[in-house]
Amino acid sequence: MPLPKALFFDIFGSIVDWRGSIAREAEILLAPLGHKLDWPAFADAWRNEYQPGMEEVRSGAIPFSRLDVIHRRNLERILPRFALSALDEATRTNLNLAWHRLDGWPDSAPGFARLRKKFRLAPVSNGNISLMADLARRNGFIWDAILGAEVAGDYKPKPRVYLAACEAFGFAPGECMMVAAHAKDLKAAKACGLQTGFIARPNEHGPGKGETSPPEGVDFAAGDLLKLADALGA
Amino acid sequence: MPLPKALFFDIFGSIVDWRGSIAREAEILLAPLGHKLDWPAFADAWRNEYQPGMEEVRSGAIPFSRLDVIHRRNLERILPRFALSALDEATRTNLNLAWHRLDGWPDSAPGFARLRKKFRLAPVSNGNISLMADLARRNGFIWDAILGAEVAGDYKPKPRVYLAACEAFGFAPGECMMVAAHAKDLKAAKACGLQTGFIARPNEHGPGKGETSPPEGVDFAAGDLLKLADALGA
């Protein structure tokens, strides 16, 4: 199989450490207000609402809404559990933007820099365009375009999201590779005809809690983005 | 009025020299095949089909189609006039991609580099995403995202294109500035509530043939992108 022309990237967990970053951002905002939470547990609770929140769009129950909107709905749902129901509007708004302030894994920025010399790069994430643009600025990621859910008008793993990304670059699905640390994402991309690349993020959900084994039938598997660049000759 | 947070750019004519580049690319491809054309006249003829081609989408006569598709339809329309009806498919395809190989005006790349330190930047062009991505690679433009017609599903000067760009960045229209060398584009953006910046491209349509006077009511006017950066303190 010839090498792909474009690489598409899952972002949350695969490229950035959402758990550690959300825990940190929540503490920065809420600790000075006198709140004492299990910060990683707060991050986990928020993230646990992620798939159900998007499923409302995927199922057609609500029209497409950017992830910033879904994140805010999900935040409202978990605040009572953490005794945060009295949080003022400005703090809620700022807290919701914590998702725009996630840090990349150490290999992410140098990995992109190497891969971009050989391939067209784009995030194909469920995150919205402004969220991706903020992560790129914060972490020094240089991409060719921001593709994904907002451009497609639906959420992964719906086929439209992968296929819309291929179309936007003018490539056939087989000329594109989805790169992710999640088997579910890669299986959905493969079903659309894309090549697939697995990277391991063993600590995504906390120390030792992440996917480490590539799903069956993956075209490339690597420990991180730099090792994927090695494997792809970039 | 406070400075904008985001700058949106018209691309064809405002940032890149479509006329000189299309004339050059057409000659590179067609001269070796024995064709002798007035190359700038060929570029002008192709570009003259641009607004009528997009008007079919804007009016609802045809569904949204990427500019690559419109460019190809327009190419078919002008080939007979230049005795090129016998051109083979591969050459037509390659010729159509000449629009992905346009050169920036000399100030464009250094202007973007300065402006990006202070503002979020995106093309808001009628060109499609892959076309913009190719121009960015070729010319070393670094943008925060590619917005414009393909993301909005319609063509400028329809209001949706400007407003969808603001929404994608999560900014109010008044927090964004449209930058262009064309009064029509700026008037439409202003009607949507955006700030406006005029740059002069006096040779867009050939020596001495371009807009040099800013339209009434423009917020900033500058000779080129570097002078706009001066004016905006970037």
Interface residues (C-beta under 8 A of the other chain):
Chain A: D68 R120 N128 I129 S130 M132 A133 A136 R137 I142 D144 A145 I146 L147 E150 V151 A168 F169 G170
Chain B: D68 R120 N128 I129 S130 M132 A133 A136 R137 I142 D144 A145 I146 L147 E150 V151 A168 F169 G170
